[in-house]
Amino acid sequence: TVKGSKQTSNDVMAGVGVAHKLTDDITVTASVGVNKTVDSKKAGFSGTSDIANMDNWAAPKGKNKTTSVSVGTGIGYEFMPGHTVGANVGWSQKSLTSAGGASFGLSYSIGF
């Protein structure tokens, strides 16, 4: 049984994005960003167990001040005035010492 754990953090994010119109109907985008955890409070885990010699256990809290980067790119196609479909892909590093995660998205937007 795990009694619980709690974590809070404050992050600073910064980035830049650019868009370029290839044709009247097609726009491509690119972005890059940085995320820095400036303050993190992470509680330890504790609990009880039915395993022999582990009636009570605890794992100490750790520090979680990380810096990570992310990149993305996308394309949009305006198939009629004010109506655009798009697709984008992105990658975000979870920390400087671990693997990242990828994302993929589809969008449809209507302008007035």
C-alpha angles and dihedrals in degrees: 000000000000115000093201150264134228131201133184129176142174118216135191116212129191133170149144132229134190133195127199127190108223094182135350088276105033127068126178125200137195132185141179129189146173128218120197123187104215100175128022131174114189124176122214125248121250135170150128133274141193090217113114113262091010102083091136126017139175137188114204122240118263137209118256107187103141139165119210138173134216135194133188144175135190147173131216130196121198100207094177131005109294095004118101132172119197145180129201140179129199143179126205126189112224095206137333090266102042140061122269136233131242129218136193128193142183124201142185120194134184121203125203 
